[in-house]
Amino acid sequence: MSFVVHKKGLGLFDWVNYSLITLFSVACLFPFLYVFSVSFTDPEVYEPLKFYLFPERWSLESYRYILSTNSFLNAFKSTIFITVVGTALNIAVSFTMAYALTKRSLPGYRWLMGLVIFTLVFSPGIVPNYLLVKELGLLNSYWSMIWPSLTNAWSLIVIKSFLDSLPSELEDSARMDGCSDLGVFMRMIIPLSMPAIATFTLFFAVGHWNTYFNALIYLSDSSKWTLQLLIKTLVIDSNSVAVAQAGASDENVVPQETIRMASIVLAMLPILLVYPFLQKHFAKGVMLGSVKG
């Protein structure tokens, strides 16, 4: 007995759904197009409160100007440092701790796992975190953005699940060949964990790159501001010192609006450039910790 499945065309409900989704997607693109268009618009032809789908006249003047200002360059350097150093430490701490938690023979295993799960359920809140950073002497320091967030419970649990799925026979064979615990981790676990490492590198890097609230409460020196904090100041606080530094002195030459849009594009660009190289690993890593069979 055989069954023949006939391919049916799309029904009215499907067409309505696809049409609404397409319209919604196109509508979501307009803000991005506007930001790009204004940032590349020649300051001489720019008109405030006018919608630009495409620049009337292309120009890089806003980018040249914003890249020549000390405020933007300092913010860019701060964000690069926090992202690179923070992501490297996140990966190192998360994978070493998660690997240790895969060993049930670890002294205090249940106690450590209980602490991890407890922090997953309960958060101390903003005030205790601020007091901790203050007592550690990290206020107004780049390390205030890195040390308190070296890892988190969710990342540890997902990475631990991934490491648990690796065949234990590989570790046994490596130990028979004379590898120490560190050798097993570096020569066996790390190479097999590249999809997970690439995935969490992207997660941690995007988190550090987009950090805003922690920079707002921990960094009082404007020379140490991150890109996101500077852009918030440029876009929202129109009468702030940062706007005055970035464009108010040459307002007749480079409009503040084109400077704001150019800053937003420059802040998005590094992540957009890095993501395609991690895409193949990211696609493999999105199912980390899922049920395998």
Summary of the structure (lengths in Angstrom):
residues: 293
radius of gyration: 24.8
end to end distance: 30.7
largest distance: 82.3
contacts: 786
relative contact order: 0.13
helix: 69%
strand: 1%
